Amino acid sequence: MDAGLHRHSNTGRRLLIHTNTRPPPLTSITQLLNPLPITTETRYNGFYEPLPYKDWQYAYNSRNKFEHPPNRQRNVQRSSSIERRPVGDVLYGASHGKIERLTEPDILYLAKDKSRIDVPEWRQEHGREAKLRYIFISYSGQQFKTQADKEYLHAVGKHAAQRAGIEAYWVSCSCLGDLKKYPERVYTICDIVRGCFDVVIAVASQSSNAQQGALEEWGDRIWTLPEMLLSPGTDQIEIYLKSREVYVGGTNFDKSSGPLTRREFPRWWGDAPVIGQLVDHIEGSAVMSPLELTTTALKCLQRRNTKEYYKGDRSYSLMGFLRQRPGVCNYDSEFQAFARLSLANDSNLLLERLICLLPRQPTEPWYSMDDAWDASLWDIYPNTQICGIGHNDTIIIDGARAANIRWKSFPRVMLRGHDTFKRVCARIALTIFSPLLFMGIVVLAVSGPVGSGLAIPGGILIGLASLILIPSPVLIKWLYMGKVWDAQPWFIGVEGHMSLPDLERYLFGANLNRLAWSTTGSPLSRHNFLKKEEYPEYPDHCEGQDPMKDRGVREKINNLRDGERIFTLVDSYTMTVTLFSAVNPPVAAVACGGEGGMQRTLLCSWDWTNNTLYRETVLRLETRTYWRMNPVGRIRLGLQPESGRQPESELQDV
């Protein structure tokens, strides 16, 4: 940060006020001697200060396979569906392989004698026209762990298949095979569910009257919920309850409270309304868009538990609801796995919309879609494209417009107004004042005795200058006041809170009532109707208010978490001021999408160690600011700021 920061106390917190630049005195004497025009030199062709940023690194996983490093490109065509890497070799993610869909399982058990069959060999022997239907046994590994439990599951499969008149059954404990050799089979279970005749559920309890607790535990796993939702049967799903008091030798089954339909299952879990939406989609009564389906399924699965085989298993569990399933990398994090799933499928620009959301708390996980403005993903219209996935849970975006945020001083802002009659007269009068006064003094000095021939012209010149001097305050007001039609765009950052009069004195030299508080720029912004006694002709007009005058805002500032601070952003183009909170001072404003007639603009800090911009907060700026920002190349973006980072204060030469 710049030097010259003075600390003071305000609302119980230590705030910072930038006082590095002294406001220039706007006195009548200086303006009379040197009347400056209302316009100054235009900077950056009338655009915001460009962001000096460029990303040179390879992506962890590129959207286009030809952007992989040379050693990766040679292996793209022969990549497998599961890409394993030794410990420490995590430079680049999985290649563009994908997991193919299964038409039927590789292994089944016949119901008549519980004998295991290899399905491809069985097909060669009996022909493709032979029927080989099967029952899918859904269970939780937390309830069935021992060899006796395994025998019980086979007994359930045999009983359910014979009861339905089906030839075989499938149970994962015996039909997945060697997962160390074929780990991709875990991610094809959804295909096995879709291809089965019906699904039955096996649950276990310590007593004979505990189906509720057993179903709650069964539904708490991320892999069992999709099995219920993807069940092809339209009738009720049978439930087998293994009770320690009733079950003996795998031949007797407890009579549970009865089978359940899909619509009856959600009531057993705490997120019933969300699961109900998935049930409506599966049954076709209320079909969701790909964007809604992905976000709703992710919300359900993230609430559930699992014994992770890979770090990205929580995201990979979404494969059951998506058409395209990219190859799996054993070093993908949850975010990287989700990003790869989103890029591989038509998810309606999910990631591009996700980066525009502002979590209510900075500590919320990446998959949180609880926006501070209560907006949904489909309310956002992205301006960018995700072109790759970076290391350390970052993404690479392209097509954004960005601007630098100035911290070192208050610049001189170019203002442009119309040449009105009053302004032209004032400019002419103030321009000729100095020559008249100077010439009058010179003429009198060389005129000699009073009454000589040159004394009278000198007196006339000084008299004319005096006539301009008397109304000079009014002339200066005509010259510098009035409506501003255009201004040089600047984003100016101030740490702490400053009042509008103080900011105007630093920007314009005087309080001219040009700046206004933003109405909905940040979660700290406040607005209300214009004062009726001052503006009776505008009863419905909205006016931004100083957030520090609101009691709720002051309480929020007092309760900020450790490391979070208050900043003020001045936009000289729209003449608005926005108060916001962030962990690190942002150095870049990146416009990524529109929402509700405003531009979602990410304020980002910069970590020079990995050349990454980290999202500190998201502001809602006027859409016209987007067209005054310069297009920028690819940006490596992180969604969560790191509290311990010490980023560079700005990306410019100070």
matplotlib code that plots the C-alpha trace (Angstrom):
import matplotlib.pyplot as plt

x = [0.0, 1.1, 2.7, 0.9, -2.0, -3.4, -5.3, -8.4, -11.2, -14.6, -17.5, -15.2, -12.8, -9.4, -10.1, -7.6, -8.0, -5.7, -4.1, -1.2, -2.4, -3.3, -6.4, -5.3, -6.6, -9.3, -8.8, -10.0, -6.5, -4.9, -7.8, -7.8, -4.1, -4.2, -7.8, -7.6, -10.1, -12.8, -11.3, -7.8, -5.9, -7.7, -5.9, -6.0, -8.3, -11.1, -11.0, -10.2, -6.5, -5.6, -4.7, -1.1, -1.6, -0.8, -0.9, 2.0, 1.5, 0.1, -3.2, -3.7, -6.4, -7.2, -10.6, -8.9, -6.6, -4.1, -3.2, -1.7, 2.1, 3.9, 4.5, 0.7, -0.4, 1.2, -0.7, -4.1, -5.3, -4.4, -5.5, -7.6, -10.7, -8.8, -5.5, -3.2, -0.1, 2.5, 2.7, 4.1, 3.4, 0.4, 1.6, -1.2, -4.6, -6.3, -6.3, -9.3, -10.2, -13.8, -15.6, -17.8, -21.3, -22.1, -24.9, -25.0, -22.8, -19.7, -20.6, -23.9, -25.2, -27.9, -30.9, -31.5, -28.2, -26.3, -23.6, -21.4, -21.4, -19.2, -21.8, -19.8, -19.0, -22.6, -23.8, -21.4, -22.9, -26.6, -26.8, -27.7, -31.4, -31.4, -32.9, -30.7, -32.6, -31.3, -32.2, -29.9, -29.2, -28.6, -27.0, -24.6, -21.2, -21.4, -24.2, -22.8, -19.2, -18.7, -18.7, -22.1, -23.4, -22.2, -24.1, -27.2, -27.0, -26.8, -29.8, -31.7, -30.7, -31.8, -35.1, -35.9, -35.0, -37.1, -40.0, -40.0, -39.3, -36.0, -32.9, -30.1, -29.1, -26.3, -24.6, -21.5, -19.6, -19.2, -19.8, -17.5, -14.4, -10.9, -11.2, -7.4, -7.2, -10.4, -11.2, -13.3, -16.1, -17.2, -18.2, -20.3, -22.7, -25.2, -25.3, -26.0, -28.8, -30.4, -30.1, -31.6, -35.2, -35.7, -33.9, -34.3, -32.8, -31.1, -30.7, -29.5, -30.5, -29.7, -33.4, -36.5, -38.2, -35.7, -36.4, -36.4, -32.9, -31.6, -33.0, -31.6, -28.2, -28.6, -29.6, -26.8, -24.3, -23.5, -23.6, -26.9, -29.1, -28.5, -29.4, -32.8, -33.4, -32.2, -34.3, -36.1, -39.1, -42.2, -43.7, -42.7, -39.2, -38.9, -36.9, -35.2, -34.5, -31.8, -32.6, -30.2, -33.2, -35.0, -32.5, -31.1, -29.0, -30.0, -33.5, -35.8, -36.5, -38.1, -41.4, -40.6, -43.2, -43.6, -42.2, -41.8, -42.2, -39.6, -41.8, -42.0, -38.2, -37.4, -39.3, -36.7, -34.0, -33.5, -33.2, -36.6, -37.5, -34.3, -34.6, -38.2, -37.1, -34.8, -37.7, -39.9, -37.2, -36.6, -40.3, -40.8, -43.4, -41.1, -38.1, -35.1, -32.6, -29.0, -28.0, -30.7, -30.2, -26.4, -26.8, -29.6, -27.8, -24.6, -26.5, -27.9, -24.6, -22.4, -24.6, -23.9, -21.0, -18.6, -15.4, -13.4, -11.5, -10.4, -10.2, -12.8, -15.3, -18.0, -17.9, -17.5, -20.8, -22.5, -21.7, -24.9, -26.9, -24.8, -24.4, -20.7, -18.2, -14.6, -11.7, -10.9, -7.6, -6.7, -5.2, -8.2, -9.5, -13.3, -13.2, -11.1, -13.3, -16.4, -14.9, -13.9, -17.5, -18.9, -16.7, -17.4, -21.1, -23.6, -24.2, -25.3, -22.1, -22.4, -18.8, -19.0, -22.0, -20.6, -17.6, -20.0, -21.7, -20.7, -20.9, -22.5, -19.4, -15.8, -15.2, -18.0, -16.9, -16.5, -19.7, -21.8, -24.4, -26.0, -25.5, -25.3, -28.0, -30.2, -29.6, -29.7, -27.2, -29.7, -30.1, -26.5, -25.6, -21.8, -19.5, -16.5, -15.6, -13.8, -11.0, -9.1, -8.6, -5.6, -3.5, -4.5, -8.3, -8.1, -9.7, -8.6, -11.1, -11.0, -13.0, -13.3, -12.8, -10.7, -9.3, -6.6, -7.5, -5.4, -4.2, -1.1, -2.8, -5.9, -5.5, -6.6, -9.9, -10.7, -14.2, -16.0, -19.0, -20.9, -19.8, -22.9, -23.2, -22.3, -19.3, -17.9, -18.3, -16.6, -13.7, -13.2, -13.3, -11.0, -8.6, -8.1, -7.9, -4.2, -3.1, -5.2, -3.8, -0.2, -0.5, -2.1, 0.7, 3.4, 1.8, 1.5, 5.1, 6.4, 3.9, 5.9, 4.1, 0.4, -1.5, 0.8, -0.5, 0.0, -1.5, -5.0, -4.8, -3.0, -5.8, -8.4, -6.7, -6.5, -10.1, -11.3, -9.3, -11.0, -14.4, -13.5, -12.1, -15.3, -17.5, -14.7, -16.2, -19.4, -17.3, -15.3, -18.5, -19.9, -16.6, -16.2, -19.7, -22.6, -23.4, -20.5, -21.3, -18.2, -15.3, -12.1, -12.8, -10.7, -11.1, -9.6, -9.2, -9.2, -8.7, -11.3, -14.3, -14.4, -17.2, -18.3, -17.2, -13.7, -13.4, -14.5, -11.9, -9.2, -10.6, -11.9, -10.4, -13.8, -17.0, -19.1, -21.7, -20.8, -20.2, -23.0, -23.1, -24.0, -27.4, -26.8, -23.1, -22.1, -23.9, -23.0, -24.7, -27.9, -30.5, -33.9, -36.3, -35.2, -36.1, -39.6, -39.0, -35.9, -37.2, -41.0, -41.1, -39.3, -41.3, -40.2, -36.5, -33.9, -30.9, -27.8, -27.0, -23.8, -23.6, -21.9, -25.1, -26.9, -26.9, -26.9, -23.8, -21.9, -22.8, -21.5, -18.3, -17.8, -18.4, -16.1, -13.9, -10.2, -8.3, -11.3, -11.2, -13.3, -12.4, -14.0, -14.0, -14.5, -15.6, -14.9, -16.8, -20.2, -19.4, -20.3, -18.7, -19.0, -18.1, -17.2, -15.3, -12.5, -9.5, -6.9, -6.9, -8.1, -5.9, -8.1, -11.7, -12.8, -16.3, -17.6, -21.3, -24.6, -27.4, -30.4, -29.3, -25.9, -22.4, -21.1, -17.5, -15.0, -12.5, -9.4, -6.1, -2.9, -0.5, 2.7, 4.1, 1.7, 0.4, -3.1, -5.9, -8.0, -11.7, -12.0, -15.5, -18.1, -19.6, -22.6, -21.5, -23.5, -23.4, -21.8, -18.6, -18.2, -17.7, -15.1, -12.9, -10.2, -10.4, -7.8, -6.2, -6.6, -6.8, -5.9, -8.6, -9.0, -12.4, -11.4, -9.0, -6.2, -6.2, -2.4, -1.4, 0.4, -0.4, 1.2, -0.7, -1.1, 0.0, 1.7, 4.9, 4.6]
y = [0.0, 3.6, 5.6, 8.5, 6.5, 8.1, 6.0, 7.1, 5.5, 5.2, 3.0, 1.0, -0.1, 1.1, 2.6, 4.1, 7.4, 8.1, 11.5, 11.2, 14.0, 17.5, 19.0, 22.0, 25.3, 26.8, 30.4, 33.3, 34.8, 31.6, 31.1, 34.7, 34.6, 31.2, 30.2, 26.4, 25.0, 22.6, 19.8, 18.4, 15.8, 12.6, 9.5, 6.0, 7.2, 7.9, 4.4, 3.2, 2.6, -0.7, -3.8, -4.7, -8.5, -11.5, -15.2, -17.3, -20.6, -23.9, -24.8, -27.7, -28.9, -27.0, -26.9, -27.6, -30.6, -28.9, -26.5, -29.2, -29.2, -31.1, -34.2, -34.3, -33.9, -37.1, -39.1, -37.6, -40.1, -43.1, -41.8, -44.1, -43.2, -43.2, -41.4, -42.3, -40.3, -41.1, -39.0, -35.6, -35.7, -33.3, -30.7, -31.4, -33.0, -35.8, -35.7, -35.7, -39.3, -40.1, -42.9, -44.8, -45.8, -49.4, -51.2, -54.0, -55.1, -57.2, -59.5, -60.7, -63.4, -65.8, -66.0, -69.7, -70.7, -67.5, -68.5, -65.8, -65.3, -63.3, -61.4, -61.1, -64.8, -65.7, -63.6, -65.5, -68.8, -67.9, -65.2, -61.6, -62.3, -64.2, -62.2, -61.4, -59.0, -58.2, -56.6, -53.9, -54.1, -50.7, -50.5, -48.5, -49.8, -48.3, -50.8, -53.9, -54.5, -58.2, -61.5, -62.3, -59.0, -59.9, -63.2, -61.3, -59.0, -62.0, -63.5, -60.3, -60.3, -63.9, -63.3, -60.1, -61.6, -64.7, -62.7, -60.6, -63.5, -62.1, -64.1, -62.3, -59.7, -57.2, -56.2, -54.0, -55.9, -58.8, -57.5, -54.5, -56.7, -55.5, -51.7, -51.4, -52.7, -51.3, -48.2, -46.6, -49.2, -47.1, -44.3, -46.6, -47.8, -45.2, -47.0, -50.3, -48.7, -47.3, -50.7, -52.8, -54.2, -52.7, -51.4, -52.8, -51.3, -53.2, -51.4, -52.7, -51.8, -53.1, -53.5, -54.8, -51.4, -48.9, -48.5, -44.7, -44.5, -47.1, -45.2, -41.9, -43.4, -45.1, -41.8, -39.9, -41.4, -39.6, -42.8, -44.2, -41.2, -41.3, -45.0, -44.3, -41.4, -43.3, -46.4, -47.3, -48.8, -46.7, -48.6, -48.7, -49.6, -52.6, -52.2, -55.1, -54.3, -56.5, -56.7, -58.3, -59.6, -61.2, -62.2, -65.7, -67.5, -65.3, -66.9, -64.7, -61.1, -58.6, -57.2, -53.5, -50.7, -51.3, -50.2, -46.6, -44.5, -42.0, -39.2, -40.8, -41.0, -37.3, -37.1, -39.2, -36.6, -32.9, -31.6, -33.0, -29.9, -30.1, -33.8, -33.4, -31.1, -33.9, -36.4, -34.1, -33.9, -37.6, -38.4, -35.6, -33.6, -30.5, -30.9, -28.7, -27.1, -28.5, -25.5, -26.1, -29.9, -29.5, -26.9, -28.8, -32.1, -30.6, -29.0, -32.4, -34.4, -31.9, -32.4, -36.1, -38.2, -40.6, -42.5, -40.8, -43.0, -40.0, -36.4, -35.4, -38.1, -35.6, -33.9, -37.1, -38.4, -35.9, -38.2, -40.1, -37.0, -35.9, -37.1, -36.6, -38.1, -37.0, -39.1, -39.2, -38.0, -39.3, -35.9, -33.8, -31.7, -31.3, -28.0, -29.3, -32.4, -30.2, -27.8, -30.6, -32.1, -28.6, -28.0, -31.4, -31.0, -28.5, -27.0, -23.6, -21.7, -22.8, -21.9, -18.6, -17.7, -19.1, -16.8, -13.8, -14.7, -13.1, -15.6, -14.1, -15.0, -15.1, -18.5, -20.3, -23.2, -22.8, -24.7, -22.2, -20.6, -18.5, -15.1, -11.9, -10.3, -13.4, -13.9, -17.3, -18.5, -18.2, -14.5, -13.9, -13.4, -14.1, -12.0, -14.4, -18.0, -20.6, -21.8, -24.0, -25.1, -23.9, -25.2, -24.7, -24.6, -21.7, -21.2, -19.4, -17.0, -15.2, -12.4, -10.3, -6.5, -5.2, -2.0, -1.2, 0.3, 3.3, 3.5, 5.7, 9.1, 11.0, 11.8, 14.9, 14.0, 15.2, 16.8, 17.7, 20.1, 22.0, 25.5, 27.4, 31.2, 31.9, 29.6, 31.2, 34.7, 33.7, 32.0, 35.1, 37.5, 35.4, 34.9, 38.6, 39.6, 38.9, 40.6, 43.7, 44.0, 43.4, 45.9, 48.5, 48.3, 48.4, 51.4, 53.3, 52.5, 54.0, 56.9, 59.3, 62.1, 62.0, 63.5, 62.4, 60.8, 57.2, 57.5, 57.6, 54.3, 52.6, 53.6, 52.4, 49.0, 48.6, 49.8, 47.1, 44.5, 45.8, 45.3, 41.7, 41.3, 42.4, 39.6, 37.0, 34.7, 34.4, 34.0, 31.2, 29.5, 29.8, 28.3, 25.3, 24.5, 23.2, 19.8, 17.4, 15.5, 13.2, 12.4, 10.5, 7.0, 6.1, 3.5, 5.0, 2.9, 4.3, 2.1, 3.0, 5.3, 8.9, 11.3, 12.6, 16.3, 15.1, 12.9, 15.8, 18.2, 15.7, 15.1, 18.5, 20.9, 21.8, 20.3, 20.6, 17.9, 15.7, 12.4, 10.2, 7.0, 3.9, 2.5, -1.2, -1.5, -3.7, -5.5, -2.5, 0.0, 1.7, 3.8, 5.5, 8.0, 11.5, 14.0, 15.2, 18.6, 19.2, 17.5, 17.5, 17.1, 13.7, 11.7, 8.2, 8.8, 6.6, 8.1, 6.4, 7.1, 7.1, 3.5, 4.6, 6.4, 3.1, 1.3, -2.1, -1.3, -0.1, -3.4, -5.4, -3.5, -4.0, -7.7, -8.3, -11.4, -11.1, -9.8, -8.3, -4.6, -1.7, 0.0, 2.7, 2.6, 5.9, 5.6, 9.0, 8.0, 7.4, 9.7, 7.1, 5.9, 2.4, 1.1, -2.6, -5.1, -7.4, -9.3, -7.9, -4.6, -5.3, -4.1, -5.0, -4.7, -7.5, -7.3, -10.9, -10.7, -8.8, -9.2, -7.1, -4.3, -4.0, -5.5, -8.0, -6.8, -8.8, -6.8, -9.0, -8.9, -10.2, -12.8, -12.3, -15.7, -17.6, -14.7, -15.3, -12.8, -13.7, -12.7, -10.5, -9.2, -8.6, -5.2, -4.3, -1.4, 0.4, -1.4, 1.6, 1.1, -2.2, -0.5, 1.9, -1.0, -2.4, -6.1, -8.2, -11.5, -14.7, -14.3, -16.9, -16.5, -17.9, -17.7, -17.7, -15.1, -16.3, -14.5, -14.9, -13.7, -10.4, -9.4, -6.6, -3.4, -2.6, -3.8, -0.6, 1.3, 3.5]
z = [0.0, -0.4, 2.2, 3.9, 5.4, 8.5, 11.1, 13.0, 14.9, 13.4, 14.6, 16.9, 14.1, 12.8, 9.4, 7.0, 5.1, 2.1, 2.4, 0.1, -2.3, -1.1, -2.7, -4.9, -3.7, -5.9, -5.2, -7.2, -7.5, -9.0, -11.4, -12.5, -13.3, -14.9, -15.9, -16.5, -19.0, -17.7, -19.9, -19.4, -21.4, -22.2, -20.8, -22.3, -25.2, -22.8, -21.3, -17.7, -16.9, -18.6, -16.6, -17.3, -16.9, -19.1, -18.3, -19.8, -18.0, -19.3, -17.9, -15.6, -18.0, -21.2, -22.9, -26.3, -26.3, -28.7, -25.9, -23.8, -23.4, -26.1, -24.0, -23.2, -26.8, -27.9, -25.3, -25.8, -28.4, -26.4, -22.9, -20.8, -18.8, -15.6, -15.5, -12.6, -11.7, -9.1, -5.9, -6.7, -10.4, -10.4, -12.9, -15.3, -15.0, -16.9, -20.7, -22.9, -22.5, -21.4, -19.6, -22.1, -21.2, -20.4, -22.2, -19.6, -16.6, -17.1, -14.1, -12.8, -10.4, -11.5, -9.2, -9.4, -7.8, -7.1, -9.6, -11.0, -14.8, -17.1, -19.2, -22.5, -22.4, -21.5, -24.5, -26.9, -25.6, -25.5, -28.2, -28.0, -28.3, -24.9, -22.0, -19.1, -16.9, -13.4, -10.1, -8.8, -5.0, -3.5, 0.0, 2.1, 2.8, 6.3, 7.2, 5.4, 6.2, 7.1, 5.2, 6.8, 5.5, 2.0, 2.2, 3.3, 0.2, -2.0, -0.3, -0.9, -4.6, -5.1, -3.2, -5.1, -8.5, -8.0, -6.6, -9.8, -12.1, -13.2, -14.2, -12.3, -9.8, -9.4, -6.1, -6.1, -3.4, -5.8, -9.3, -9.6, -9.7, -8.9, -8.4, -8.1, -11.7, -13.0, -10.9, -13.6, -12.9, -9.9, -12.2, -14.4, -11.7, -12.9, -16.2, -14.4, -12.5, -15.7, -17.4, -14.6, -14.4, -10.9, -7.8, -4.3, -1.3, 1.6, 4.9, 8.3, 11.8, 15.3, 16.2, 14.4, 14.5, 13.1, 9.4, 9.7, 11.1, 8.6, 5.6, 6.9, 7.1, 3.7, 2.0, 3.7, 1.2, -2.1, -4.2, -2.9, -3.6, -7.4, -7.3, -6.0, -8.4, -11.5, -10.8, -14.0, -12.3, -12.1, -9.2, -5.6, -4.5, -2.2, 1.0, 2.8, 6.4, 8.0, 11.7, 14.1, 16.0, 13.1, 10.4, 10.8, 8.2, 5.3, 4.8, 6.9, 6.1, 8.4, 7.2, 6.9, 6.8, 3.1, -0.2, -1.0, -4.2, -5.3, -4.0, -0.5, 0.0, 0.4, 3.6, 5.3, 4.8, 5.8, 2.2, 1.0, -1.1, -3.1, -3.6, -4.6, -7.5, -8.7, -8.5, -10.5, -13.2, -13.3, -13.6, -16.2, -14.3, -14.0, -16.3, -15.3, -17.6, -17.6, -15.5, -12.9, -12.9, -12.3, -9.5, -7.8, -7.9, -6.6, -3.7, -2.7, -3.1, -1.3, 1.9, 1.9, 3.2, 1.5, 2.0, -0.7, -3.1, -5.1, -3.8, -6.5, -5.7, -4.5, -7.8, -9.8, -8.2, -10.5, -13.5, -13.0, -14.0, -16.9, -20.4, -21.0, -18.5, -18.9, -17.8, -14.1, -12.6, -9.2, -8.3, -9.3, -6.4, -5.9, -7.7, -10.6, -11.0, -11.0, -13.5, -15.9, -15.7, -16.4, -19.4, -20.8, -20.7, -21.9, -18.5, -19.9, -18.9, -15.3, -14.4, -16.2, -14.1, -10.9, -10.8, -10.9, -7.6, -4.3, -1.4, 1.7, 3.7, 2.3, 4.1, 2.2, 0.0, -3.8, -4.5, -2.5, -4.7, -2.0, -3.5, -1.4, -3.7, -3.7, -7.4, -9.1, -11.7, -14.5, -13.6, -14.8, -18.5, -18.7, -20.9, -20.6, -21.4, -19.3, -21.5, -19.0, -15.5, -13.5, -10.7, -7.1, -7.8, -10.3, -13.7, -16.8, -18.3, -21.6, -23.2, -20.1, -19.8, -17.0, -15.5, -13.0, -9.6, -8.7, -5.1, -5.1, -5.5, -6.7, -10.4, -12.1, -13.7, -17.2, -17.3, -20.4, -20.6, -23.2, -24.2, -22.9, -23.4, -19.8, -19.9, -23.1, -21.7, -18.4, -20.3, -22.5, -19.5, -17.4, -20.3, -21.1, -17.4, -17.0, -20.2, -19.4, -15.9, -17.0, -19.9, -17.8, -15.2, -17.9, -19.6, -16.3, -15.4, -18.6, -18.9, -16.8, -14.9, -14.2, -17.1, -19.8, -22.9, -21.8, -18.4, -19.6, -21.7, -18.8, -16.4, -18.9, -19.1, -15.3, -15.0, -17.5, -15.5, -12.3, -13.9, -14.5, -11.0, -9.2, -10.6, -10.8, -8.2, -10.3, -13.5, -12.0, -10.9, -14.5, -15.8, -13.5, -12.3, -14.4, -15.8, -16.7, -19.9, -19.8, -17.5, -17.7, -16.3, -13.2, -10.5, -7.4, -4.3, -0.7, 2.3, 4.9, 4.6, 3.3, 3.0, -0.4, 0.3, 1.3, -1.8, -4.1, -2.5, -3.5, -7.0, -8.0, -5.5, -4.0, -3.0, -6.2, -5.3, -8.3, -6.5, -5.2, -3.2, -5.3, -4.6, -4.9, -5.7, -2.8, 0.1, 2.2, -0.1, 1.0, -0.8, -0.3, -1.9, -2.5, 0.2, -0.7, 0.9, -1.4, -4.5, -4.5, -8.3, -8.1, -5.6, -6.8, -7.5, -5.8, -4.1, -2.7, 1.0, 3.0, 4.3, 7.5, 8.5, 8.6, 11.9, 10.3, 8.2, 11.2, 13.0, 10.0, 10.0, 13.7, 13.3, 10.3, 10.6, 11.4, 8.4, 6.6, 6.0, 4.6, 1.3, -0.8, -4.6, -6.5, -10.1, -11.8, -15.0, -13.4, -10.4, -7.9, -4.7, -3.3, 0.2, 0.4, 2.5, 1.5, 2.9, 0.6, -1.3, -4.8, -7.7, -10.7, -11.7, -14.0, -15.6, -16.2, -16.6, -16.5, -14.0, -13.3, -15.6, -13.9, -14.5, -12.1, -11.7, -9.8, -7.6, -7.5, -5.6, -7.3, -6.0, -7.9, -6.8, -9.2, -11.3, -10.1, -9.6, -6.6, -6.3, -3.2, -3.7, -6.5, -7.2, -9.3, -11.5, -14.2, -17.6, -19.3, -17.4, -19.2, -22.6, -21.1, -19.9, -22.2, -23.3, -21.6, -22.5, -20.5, -16.8, -14.2, -11.5, -8.0, -6.4, -2.8, -1.3, 1.0, 4.3, 4.7, 1.3, 0.9, -2.7, -4.5, -3.9, -7.7, -11.1, -12.2, -11.8, -8.7]

ax = plt.figure().add_subplot(projection="3d")
ax.plot(x, y, z, "-o")
ax.set_aspect("equal")
plt.show()
